Amino acid sequence: MIPLLLFSSHAVMAEEKSEEWHDETIYFLMTDRFMNGDHSNDEQVNNGDPAAYQGGDFKGAADQLDYLQEMGITSIVISPVFENEPGAYHGYKVTDYSKMNEQFGTKKELQQLVKKAHELNMRVLVDFPATRVSTEHVWVSDPEKDGWITSKSSPQEPAWLGNMAELNTSNKDVQKSLVDAADSLADDTGIDGYFFSDASRAEPAFWTAFAERLSDLHLIGEMKDVTPEEGAAYEEAGLDAVTASWLQQPLREQFATIDRPSDAVKELLVKEQEVMKNPLSTIHVTDSVFTDRFTLDMANENMFPGARWKMALTYMYTTPGTPAIFYASEIAQNGESGIDSHGLMNFRTDQELVDYIKQIAVLRSDLPALRRGTYEPIHEKDGMSVFKRQYEDETLIVAINNTGETQKVTIPAEDLDPEKELRGLLAGDMSRAAEGEFTIILDREEAEIYALAEKTGINYAFIGAMVTVYVTFIIFLYLVWKRGKRAA
């Protein structure tokens, strides 16, 4: 540390929170599995049965907002809030869009959650399932709504959802009723937007009415098995952002282990910049309520999940797009899709990964180039990724060594500025141009974010202070020695 302190430095100043949604960091919160804050609504709770409700509710989520804020989270997406069939703790088997799920609390308690979030400068979105409902939904048994349902009972993917009724999304009455329900809930609770799970099950045009009626809200569509071009069509139809389903599996494959080819993700990121209407708002996720846990991939590769998650999250937080974390990823939750992956959140687990997330979240918040900058790949080979992010006069170089060996990468000085230096912001590394190039050296499974900055000079004031301290200390020792000798 002392050699670093001998040089002057320029602190990176944090910006005020922006109204732009691509500045957000999102956390998907499964209400039932997060925190039980109110035991009075535990009617269906059975903590001995992992397939039953476990007691999480709106009050519990509100109680833990400080925890999320400290981790750098700026927006949360909570589970569907509508009335569900008994035992459907996940919230996707909606039986009535006009009623609240009493297991999670009242509408007033949801209002209180939103109010507290807003006081903490955080945003709240609600997961709104709009393409499939419970086989017990009130519309299914209504003879006047035969045209509203295409199938009253169909096996679902993933299989743990069981059979569900499929809504006729080409029916204008269905569309209007869903928009009415979304508009009503937003008016009553003050939420900031909706996350439409399984949005790609409906045609892009289906979402236009939502966008027109809910123009003040942020609307995210969940994509599954679509290309960037297909995802862009949903943006054109009115959604403000979509999840990058095309990137999810390549990301998991790249970071589940080391030494994996990494060109696929890089090329998809470049494609996003070319075809998406709002590429910086595109949501990047590794896992979700419907998938196996990403940690399971790591376990199957016999890899330590802490290091794997650090590499993956660093990549997600520093590449263009909006990073999103599924609850309990910060404690490396494991499990196969379904009940096994929906374990209770543990707030008393090892803090190492949580602390690392806090560190990269601060950098993403403080450095506009990580949220808004251009993206230029510099080096990509078998897990060693180096790229440049630039915004106005801020230039950053991100290096991620997802390999099993120390890696060395050189960058022509003329591509940056030979009169400046690369100053590491994660681990304090530093590189200056020599013989016409900057050299970056990273240990295995390490990452660094470099700021291109003016060269530091010797801090004479600090050296003077240190000399004063040393001289004072020597004088003190001399006086103690002299007093001791006199006493003898």
Secondary structure, 3 states (H helix, E strand, C coil): CHHHHCECCCCCCCCCCCCCHHHCCEEEECHHHHCCCCHHHCCCECCCCCCCECCCCHHHHHHCHHHHHHCCCCEEEECCCEEECCCCCCCCCEEEEEEECCCCCCHHHHHHHHHHHHHCCCEEEEECCCCEECCCCCCCCCHHHHHHEEEEEEECCCHHHCEEEEECCCCHHHHHHHHHHHHHHHHHHCCCEEEECCHHHCCHHHHHHHHHHCCCCEEEECCCCCCHHHHHHHHHCCCCEEECHHHHHHHHHHHCCCCCCCHHHHHHHHHHHHHCCCHHHCEECCCCCCCCCHHHHHHHCCCCHHHHHHHHHHHHHHCCCEEEEECCHHHCCCCCCCHHHCCCCCCCCCCHHHHHHHHHHHHHHHCHHHHHCEEEEEEEECCEEEEEEEECCEEEEEEEECCCCCEEEEEEHHHCCCCEEEEECCCCCEEECECCEEEEEECCCEEEEEEEEECCCECHHHHHHHHHHHHHHHHHHHHHHHHHHHHC
